[in-house]
Amino acid sequence: MKKLPYKTKTTSGDIIDIKFELHDETADPVHVSNLITAILTTIDREISLMGDVSNGDVLQGVSMALAIRTHIILAPIETTSGLTKNLLNDALNSLTKATTILAPSGRA
């Protein structure tokens, strides 16, 4: 199975390095990577504008947006829902092998 290496820096300065498993029918891994970056950048920007937002609210909003995007696809909901669940499960399973480098904290 093909992998998509992805590295991101959190707003707190931590670096997360993940190797996502790609679906066999992935058309363009570069597009997938660019979408991840665009989505994370947009979420961070919106949170900075809204102020104190709970992680639960962020996850709920992202989940609901994913559900809407799943429904937009012109195919039976059983098909798109099943695919979405499988893709999300694969992405979450990739986190078990992710590496996180914590940003330095405190004073020297």
N, CA, C and O atoms as a GROMACS GRO file, in nm:
protein
  432
    1MET      N    1   0.084  -0.118   0.000
    1MET     CA    2   0.000   0.000   0.000
    1MET      C    3   0.089   0.125   0.000
    1MET      O    4   0.189   0.131   0.072
    2LYS      N    5   0.052   0.223  -0.081
    2LYS     CA    6   0.129   0.347  -0.088
    2LYS      C    7   0.108   0.430   0.038
    2LYS      O    8   0.003   0.425   0.101
    3LYS      N    9   0.211   0.506   0.072
    3LYS     CA   10   0.206   0.593   0.191
    3LYS      C   11   0.221   0.738   0.149
    3LYS      O   12   0.284   0.770   0.048
    4LEU      N   13   0.160   0.826   0.228
    4LEU     CA   14   0.175   0.970   0.210
    4LEU      C   15   0.245   1.024   0.334
    4LEU      O   16   0.184   1.034   0.440
    5PRO      N   17   0.374   1.059   0.322
    5PRO     CA   18   0.440   1.122   0.436
    5PRO      C   19   0.390   1.264   0.451
    5PRO      O   20   0.380   1.339   0.354
    6TYR      N   21   0.358   1.301   0.575
    6TYR     CA   22   0.308   1.436   0.600
    6TYR      C   23   0.365   1.486   0.732
    6TYR      O   24   0.360   1.416   0.834
    7LYS      N   25   0.418   1.607   0.730
    7LYS     CA   26   0.474   1.668   0.850
    7LYS      C   27   0.407   1.803   0.869
    7LYS      O   28   0.390   1.879   0.774
    8THR      N   29   0.369   1.832   0.993
    8THR     CA   30   0.305   1.960   1.022
    8THR      C   31   0.355   2.013   1.155
    8THR      O   32   0.397   1.938   1.243
    9LYS      N   33   0.349   2.144   1.167
    9LYS     CA   34   0.387   2.210   1.292
    9LYS      C   35   0.260   2.268   1.354
    9LYS      O   36   0.187   2.342   1.289
   10THR      N   37   0.235   2.234   1.480
   10THR     CA   38   0.116   2.283   1.548
   10THR      C   39   0.136   2.428   1.591
   10THR      O   40   0.247   2.480   1.588
   11THR      N   41   0.027   2.492   1.632
   11THR     CA   42   0.037   2.630   1.678
   11THR      C   43   0.121   2.642   1.805
   11THR      O   44   0.173   2.750   1.835
   12SER      N   45   0.135   2.532   1.879
   12SER     CA   46   0.219   2.534   1.999
   12SER      C   47   0.366   2.502   1.968
   12SER      O   48   0.451   2.504   2.056
   13GLY      N   49   0.393   2.472   1.840
   13GLY     CA   50   0.530   2.447   1.799
   13GLY      C   51   0.571   2.301   1.792
   13GLY      O   52   0.683   2.270   1.750
   14ASP      N   53   0.481   2.210   1.831
   14ASP     CA   54   0.512   2.067   1.818
   14ASP      C   55   0.517   2.030   1.670
   14ASP      O   56   0.447   2.090   1.588
   15ILE      N   57   0.598   1.931   1.638
   15ILE     CA   58   0.606   1.882   1.500
   15ILE      C   59   0.552   1.740   1.498
   15ILE      O   60   0.598   1.653   1.573
   16ILE      N   61   0.455   1.716   1.411
   16ILE     CA   62   0.395   1.585   1.397
   16ILE      C   63   0.434   1.529   1.260
   16ILE      O   64   0.414   1.594   1.158
   17ASP      N   65   0.489   1.409   1.261
   17ASP     CA   66   0.535   1.342   1.139
   17ASP      C   67   0.454   1.213   1.123
   17ASP      O   68   0.464   1.123   1.206
   18ILE      N   69   0.376   1.206   1.017
   18ILE     CA   70   0.284   1.094   0.996
   18ILE      C   71   0.308   1.034   0.857
   18ILE      O   72   0.342   1.105   0.762
   19LYS      N   73   0.290   0.905   0.848
   19LYS     CA   74   0.290   0.838   0.717
   19LYS      C   75   0.151   0.776   0.700
   19LYS      O   76   0.123   0.668   0.753
   20PHE      N   77   0.066   0.847   0.626
   20PHE     CA   78  -0.071   0.799   0.603
   20PHE      C   79  -0.072   0.689   0.498
   20PHE      O   80   0.003   0.695   0.400
   21GLU      N   81  -0.156   0.590   0.518
   21GLU     CA   82  -0.178   0.490   0.414
   21GLU      C   83  -0.278   0.549   0.315
   21GLU      O   84  -0.382   0.601   0.354
   22LEU      N   85  -0.244   0.541   0.187
   22LEU     CA   86  -0.333   0.592   0.083
   22LEU      C   87  -0.424   0.481   0.032
   22LEU      O   88  -0.386   0.364   0.026
   23HIS      N   89  -0.545   0.520  -0.004
   23HIS     CA   90  -0.640   0.427  -0.065
   23HIS      C   91  -0.582   0.381  -0.199
   23HIS      O   92  -0.512   0.457  -0.266
   24ASP      N   93  -0.612   0.260  -0.238
   24ASP     CA   94  -0.560   0.206  -0.364
   24ASP      C   95  -0.599   0.291  -0.486
   24ASP      O   96  -0.526   0.294  -0.585
   25GLU      N   97  -0.711   0.358  -0.478
   25GLU     CA   98  -0.759   0.437  -0.591
   25GLU      C   99  -0.729   0.586  -0.576
   25GLU      O  100  -0.792   0.668  -0.643
   26THR      N  101  -0.634   0.623  -0.491
   26THR     CA  102  -0.595   0.764  -0.478
   26THR      C  103  -0.548   0.814  -0.613
   26THR      O  104  -0.457   0.757  -0.673
   27ALA      N  105  -0.609   0.922  -0.661
   27ALA     CA  106  -0.574   0.976  -0.793
   27ALA      C  107  -0.445   1.056  -0.790
   27ALA      O  108  -0.362   1.042  -0.879
   28ASP      N  109  -0.427   1.140  -0.687
   28ASP     CA  110  -0.309   1.226  -0.683
   28ASP      C  111  -0.271   1.257  -0.538
   28ASP      O  112  -0.336   1.339  -0.474
   29PRO      N  113  -0.166   1.193  -0.487
   29PRO     CA  114  -0.123   1.217  -0.349
   29PRO      C  115  -0.088   1.363  -0.320
   29PRO      O  116  -0.104   1.409  -0.208
   30VAL      N  117  -0.040   1.435  -0.421
   30VAL     CA  118  -0.007   1.577  -0.401
   30VAL      C  119  -0.133   1.656  -0.370
   30VAL      O  120  -0.131   1.744  -0.284
   31HIS      N  121  -0.243   1.625  -0.439
   31HIS     CA  122  -0.369   1.693  -0.409
   31HIS      C  123  -0.415   1.662  -0.267
   31HIS      O  124  -0.464   1.750  -0.196
   32VAL      N  125  -0.398   1.538  -0.226
   32VAL     CA  126  -0.436   1.498  -0.090
   32VAL      C  127  -0.355   1.579   0.012
   32VAL      O  128  -0.410   1.634   0.107
   33SER      N  129  -0.225   1.586  -0.009
   33SER     CA  130  -0.137   1.661   0.082
   33SER      C  131  -0.174   1.809   0.086
   33SER      O  132  -0.179   1.869   0.193
   34ASN      N  133  -0.200   1.867  -0.032
   34ASN     CA  134  -0.238   2.009  -0.038
   34ASN      C  135  -0.370   2.035   0.033
   34ASN      O  136  -0.386   2.138   0.097
   35LEU      N  137  -0.465   1.942   0.022
   35LEU     CA  138  -0.593   1.958   0.092
   35LEU      C  139  -0.574   1.952   0.243
   35LEU      O  140  -0.636   2.029   0.316
   36ILE      N  141  -0.490   1.860   0.290
   36ILE     CA  142  -0.463   1.853   0.434
   36ILE      C  143  -0.410   1.987   0.483
   36ILE      O  144  -0.458   2.041   0.584
   37THR      N  145  -0.312   2.041   0.413
   37THR     CA  146  -0.253   2.169   0.452
   37THR      C  147  -0.356   2.281   0.450
   37THR      O  148  -0.362   2.361   0.544
   38ALA      N  149  -0.437   2.287   0.345
   38ALA     CA  150  -0.538   2.393   0.334
   38ALA      C  151  -0.641   2.383   0.446
   38ALA      O  152  -0.680   2.485   0.503
   39ILE      N  153  -0.685   2.263   0.477
   39ILE     CA  154  -0.786   2.244   0.582
   39ILE      C  155  -0.729   2.282   0.718
   39ILE      O  156  -0.793   2.354   0.794
   40LEU      N  157  -0.609   2.233   0.750
   40LEU     CA  158  -0.548   2.265   0.880
   40LEU      C  159  -0.521   2.415   0.893
   40LEU      O  160  -0.541   2.472   1.000
   41THR      N  161  -0.475   2.478   0.786
   41THR     CA  162  -0.448   2.622   0.788
   41THR      C  163  -0.577   2.700   0.812
   41THR      O  164  -0.579   2.795   0.890
   42THR      N  165  -0.684   2.660   0.745
   42THR     CA  166  -0.813   2.727   0.761
   42THR      C  167  -0.866   2.710   0.903
   42THR      O  168  -0.917   2.805   0.962
   43ILE      N  169  -0.856   2.590   0.958
   43ILE     CA  170  -0.902   2.566   1.095
   43ILE      C  171  -0.824   2.654   1.193
   43ILE      O  172  -0.884   2.720   1.278
   44ASP      N  173  -0.692   2.657   1.180
   44ASP     CA  174  -0.609   2.740   1.270
   44ASP      C  175  -0.645   2.888   1.258
   44ASP      O  176  -0.653   2.959   1.358
   45ARG      N  177  -0.667   2.934   1.135
   45ARG     CA  178  -0.703   3.074   1.114
   45ARG      C  179  -0.837   3.107   1.180
   45ARG      O  180  -0.850   3.209   1.247
   46GLU      N  181  -0.935   3.021   1.161
   46GLU     CA  182  -1.068   3.044   1.219
   46GLU      C  183  -1.063   3.042   1.372
   46GLU      O  184  -1.128   3.123   1.437
   47ILE      N  185  -0.987   2.949   1.428
   47ILE     CA  186  -0.974   2.942   1.574
   47ILE      C  187  -0.911   3.070   1.627
   47ILE      O  188  -0.953   3.122   1.731
   48SER      N  189  -0.810   3.121   1.557
   48SER     CA  190  -0.745   3.244   1.604
   48SER      C  191  -0.840   3.363   1.600
   48SER      O  192  -0.827   3.456   1.679
   49LEU      N  193  -0.937   3.361   1.508
   49LEU     CA  194  -1.035   3.469   1.500
   49LEU      C  195  -1.145   3.455   1.606
   49LEU      O  196  -1.194   3.555   1.658
   50MET      N  197  -1.183   3.331   1.637
   50MET     CA  198  -1.293   3.306   1.730
   50MET      C  199  -1.251   3.315   1.876
   50MET      O  200  -1.333   3.341   1.963
   51GLY      N  201  -1.124   3.294   1.902
   51GLY     CA  202  -1.079   3.294   2.040
   51GLY      C  203  -1.078   3.154   2.096
   51GLY      O  204  -1.038   3.059   2.029
   52ASP      N  205  -1.122   3.140   2.220
   52ASP     CA  206  -1.116   3.013   2.291
   52ASP      C  207  -1.219   2.915   2.234
   52ASP      O  208  -1.340   2.932   2.254
   53VAL      N  209  -1.172   2.814   2.162
   53VAL     CA  210  -1.258   2.712   2.103
   53VAL      C  211  -1.213   2.577   2.157
   53VAL      O  212  -1.094   2.545   2.156
   54SER      N  213  -1.308   2.497   2.204
   54SER     CA  214  -1.270   2.367   2.261
   54SER      C  215  -1.231   2.269   2.150
   54SER      O  216  -1.280   2.278   2.037
   55ASN      N  217  -1.143   2.177   2.184
   55ASN     CA  218  -1.103   2.074   2.089
   55ASN      C  219  -1.223   1.990   2.044
   55ASN      O  220  -1.231   1.949   1.928
   56GLY      N  221  -1.316   1.966   2.136
   56GLY     CA  222  -1.436   1.891   2.102
   56GLY      C  223  -1.520   1.961   1.997
   56GLY      O  224  -1.572   1.898   1.906
   57ASP      N  225  -1.533   2.094   2.010
   57ASP     CA  226  -1.608   2.171   1.911
   57ASP      C  227  -1.539   2.166   1.775
   57ASP      O  228  -1.606   2.157   1.672
   58VAL      N  229  -1.406   2.172   1.775
   58VAL     CA  230  -1.332   2.164   1.649
   58VAL      C  231  -1.355   2.028   1.583
   58VAL      O  232  -1.387   2.021   1.464
   59LEU      N  233  -1.340   1.921   1.660
   59LEU     CA  234  -1.359   1.787   1.604
   59LEU      C  235  -1.503   1.767   1.555
   59LEU      O  236  -1.525   1.705   1.451
   60GLN      N  237  -1.599   1.820   1.630
   60GLN     CA  238  -1.738   1.807   1.589
   60GLN      C  239  -1.764   1.882   1.459
   60GLN      O  240  -1.832   1.831   1.371
   61GLY      N  241  -1.711   2.003   1.448
   61GLY     CA  242  -1.728   2.082   1.326
   61GLY      C  243  -1.666   2.014   1.205
   61GLY      O  244  -1.725   2.009   1.097
   62VAL      N  245  -1.545   1.962   1.224
   62VAL     CA  246  -1.476   1.892   1.114
   62VAL      C  247  -1.553   1.766   1.076
   62VAL      O  248  -1.567   1.736   0.957
   63SER      N  249  -1.603   1.693   1.174
   63SER     CA  250  -1.680   1.571   1.147
   63SER      C  251  -1.807   1.601   1.069
   63SER      O  252  -1.843   1.529   0.976
   64MET      N  253  -1.875   1.708   1.108
   64MET     CA  254  -1.998   1.745   1.038
   64MET      C  255  -1.970   1.793   0.896
   64MET      O  256  -2.046   1.763   0.804
   65ALA      N  257  -1.860   1.866   0.878
   65ALA     CA  258  -1.821   1.909   0.743
   65ALA      C  259  -1.788   1.786   0.657
   65ALA      O  260  -1.824   1.782   0.539
   66LEU      N  261  -1.721   1.688   0.715
   66LEU     CA  262  -1.691   1.564   0.642
   66LEU      C  263  -1.819   1.490   0.604
   66LEU      O  264  -1.830   1.436   0.495
   67ALA      N  265  -1.917   1.489   0.694
   67ALA     CA  266  -2.045   1.425   0.665
   67ALA      C  267  -2.116   1.496   0.549
   67ALA      O  268  -2.171   1.430   0.461
   68ILE      N  269  -2.113   1.628   0.550
   68ILE     CA  270  -2.175   1.704   0.440
   68ILE      C  271  -2.103   1.674   0.309
   68ILE      O  272  -2.167   1.651   0.206
   69ARG      N  273  -1.969   1.675   0.312
   69ARG     CA  274  -1.891   1.648   0.191
   69ARG      C  275  -1.921   1.508   0.140
   69ARG      O  276  -1.926   1.486   0.019
   70THR      N  277  -1.940   1.413   0.230
   70THR     CA  278  -1.976   1.276   0.193
   70THR      C  279  -2.110   1.273   0.121
   70THR      O  280  -2.127   1.200   0.024
   71HIS      N  281  -2.204   1.353   0.169
   71HIS     CA  282  -2.339   1.356   0.110
   71HIS      C  283  -2.340   1.426  -0.026
   71HIS      O  284  -2.424   1.395  -0.110
   72ILE      N  285  -2.248   1.520  -0.048
   72ILE     CA  286  -2.243   1.594  -0.174
   72ILE      C  287  -2.208   1.502  -0.292
   72ILE      O  288  -2.253   1.526  -0.404
   73ILE      N  289  -2.131   1.398  -0.267
   73ILE     CA  290  -2.089   1.306  -0.373
   73ILE      C  291  -2.212   1.234  -0.429
   73ILE      O  292  -2.294   1.181  -0.354
   74LEU      N  293  -2.222   1.233  -0.560
   74LEU     CA  294  -2.338   1.172  -0.626
   74LEU      C  295  -2.321   1.021  -0.634
   74LEU      O  296  -2.280   0.966  -0.736
   75ALA      N  297  -2.355   0.956  -0.525
   75ALA     CA  298  -2.350   0.810  -0.514
   75ALA      C  299  -2.441   0.773  -0.398
   75ALA      O  300  -2.475   0.858  -0.316
   76PRO      N  301  -2.480   0.647  -0.389
   76PRO     CA  302  -2.563   0.605  -0.276
   76PRO      C  303  -2.493   0.636  -0.143
   76PRO      O  304  -2.372   0.615  -0.130
   77ILE      N  305  -2.569   0.686  -0.047
   77ILE     CA  306  -2.512   0.726   0.082
   77ILE      C  307  -2.444   0.608   0.152
   77ILE      O  308  -2.346   0.627   0.224
   78GLU      N  309  -2.494   0.488   0.131
   78GLU     CA  310  -2.431   0.371   0.192
   78GLU      C  311  -2.288   0.354   0.139
   78GLU      O  312  -2.198   0.319   0.214
   79THR      N  313  -2.270   0.381   0.010
   79THR     CA  314  -2.138   0.367  -0.053
   79THR      C  315  -2.043   0.475  -0.003
   79THR      O  316  -1.932   0.445   0.040
   80THR      N  317  -2.088   0.601  -0.009
   80THR     CA  318  -1.999   0.712   0.030
   80THR      C  319  -1.973   0.711   0.180
   80THR      O  320  -1.863   0.743   0.225
   81SER      N  321  -2.074   0.674   0.257
   81SER     CA  322  -2.058   0.668   0.403
   81SER      C  323  -1.958   0.558   0.440
   81SER      O  324  -1.872   0.578   0.526
   82GLY      N  325  -1.970   0.443   0.377
   82GLY     CA  326  -1.878   0.334   0.403
   82GLY      C  327  -1.734   0.370   0.366
   82GLY      O  328  -1.641   0.341   0.441
   83LEU      N  329  -1.718   0.435   0.251
   83LEU     CA  330  -1.584   0.478   0.208
   83LEU      C  331  -1.527   0.579   0.306
   83LEU      O  332  -1.410   0.569   0.344
   84THR      N  333  -1.608   0.676   0.346
   84THR     CA  334  -1.562   0.779   0.440
   84THR      C  335  -1.519   0.717   0.573
   84THR      O  336  -1.415   0.752   0.628
   85LYS      N  337  -1.600   0.625   0.624
   85LYS     CA  338  -1.564   0.558   0.750
   85LYS      C  339  -1.432   0.482   0.738
   85LYS      O  340  -1.349   0.487   0.828
   86ASN      N  341  -1.414   0.412   0.625
   86ASN     CA  342  -1.289   0.338   0.605
   86ASN      C  343  -1.169   0.431   0.595
   86ASN      O  344  -1.064   0.405   0.654
   87LEU      N  345  -1.184   0.541   0.520
   87LEU     CA  346  -1.074   0.636   0.504
   87LEU      C  347  -1.038   0.700   0.638
   87LEU      O  348  -0.920   0.716   0.670
   88LEU      N  349  -1.140   0.738   0.715
   88LEU     CA  350  -1.114   0.800   0.846
   88LEU      C  351  -1.047   0.700   0.940
   88LEU      O  352  -0.954   0.735   1.012
   89ASN      N  353  -1.094   0.577   0.940
   89ASN     CA  354  -1.034   0.474   1.024
   89ASN      C  355  -0.887   0.451   0.987
   89ASN      O  356  -0.802   0.440   1.076
   90ASP      N  357  -0.858   0.445   0.858
   90ASP     CA  358  -0.719   0.428   0.813
   90ASP      C  359  -0.633   0.546   0.857
   90ASP      O  360  -0.520   0.528   0.902
   91ALA      N  361  -0.686   0.668   0.844
   91ALA     CA  362  -0.611   0.788   0.884
   91ALA      C  363  -0.584   0.787   1.034
   91ALA      O  364  -0.473   0.818   1.077
   92LEU      N  365  -0.684   0.752   1.113
   92LEU     CA  366  -0.666   0.746   1.258
   92LEU      C  367  -0.568   0.636   1.298
   92LEU      O  368  -0.489   0.655   1.390
   93ASN      N  369  -0.572   0.524   1.230
   93ASN     CA  370  -0.477   0.416   1.258
   93ASN      C  371  -0.334   0.459   1.227
   93ASN      O  372  -0.240   0.412   1.292
   94SER      N  373  -0.316   0.546   1.129
   94SER     CA  374  -0.181   0.596   1.096
   94SER      C  375  -0.122   0.675   1.212
   94SER      O  376   0.001   0.685   1.224
   95LEU      N  377  -0.206   0.731   1.298
   95LEU     CA  378  -0.157   0.808   1.413
   95LEU      C  379  -0.082   0.722   1.514
   95LEU      O  380   0.001   0.772   1.589
   96THR      N  381  -0.111   0.593   1.515
   96THR     CA  382  -0.044   0.506   1.612
   96THR      C  383   0.106   0.495   1.583
   96THR      O  384   0.184   0.459   1.672
   97LYS      N  385   0.145   0.525   1.460
   97LYS     CA  386   0.287   0.520   1.422
   97LYS      C  387   0.345   0.659   1.400
   97LYS      O  388   0.460   0.672   1.357
   98ALA      N  389   0.268   0.762   1.429
   98ALA     CA  390   0.316   0.900   1.409
   98ALA      C  391   0.420   0.936   1.514
   98ALA      O  392   0.420   0.882   1.625
   99THR      N  393   0.507   1.027   1.478
   99THR     CA  394   0.608   1.078   1.569
   99THR      C  395   0.574   1.222   1.602
   99THR      O  396   0.543   1.301   1.512
  100THR      N  397   0.581   1.258   1.730
  100THR     CA  398   0.558   1.396   1.771
  100THR      C  399   0.682   1.446   1.843
  100THR      O  400   0.729   1.387   1.940
  101ILE      N  401   0.735   1.556   1.792
  101ILE     CA  402   0.849   1.622   1.856
  101ILE      C  403   0.794   1.743   1.929
  101ILE      O  404   0.746   1.838   1.867
  102LEU      N  405   0.800   1.740   2.061
  102LEU     CA  406   0.745   1.848   2.141
  102LEU      C  407   0.834   1.970   2.134
  102LEU      O  408   0.957   1.961   2.138
  103ALA      N  409   0.769   2.085   2.124
  103ALA     CA  410   0.842   2.211   2.122
  103ALA      C  411   0.904   2.235   2.259
  103ALA      O  412   0.845   2.198   2.361
  104PRO      N  413   1.021   2.296   2.262
  104PRO     CA  414   1.081   2.330   2.392
  104PRO      C  415   0.990   2.424   2.470
  104PRO      O  416   0.925   2.512   2.412
  105SER      N  417   0.985   2.404   2.600
  105SER     CA  418   0.904   2.493   2.683
  105SER      C  419   0.985   2.538   2.803
  105SER      O  420   1.085   2.477   2.839
  106GLY      N  421   0.940   2.644   2.863
  106GLY     CA  422   1.010   2.696   2.981
  106GLY      C  423   1.126   2.785   2.943
  106GLY      O  424   1.142   2.825   2.827
  107ARG      N  425   1.208   2.815   3.041
  107ARG     CA  426   1.323   2.903   3.019
  107ARG      C  427   1.451   2.829   3.049
  107ARG      O  428   1.457   2.744   3.138
  108ALA      N  429   1.552   2.863   2.975
  108ALA     CA  430   1.683   2.799   2.996
  108ALA      C  431   1.759   2.866   3.107
  108ALA      O  432   1.871   2.825   3.139
   0.00000   0.00000   0.00000
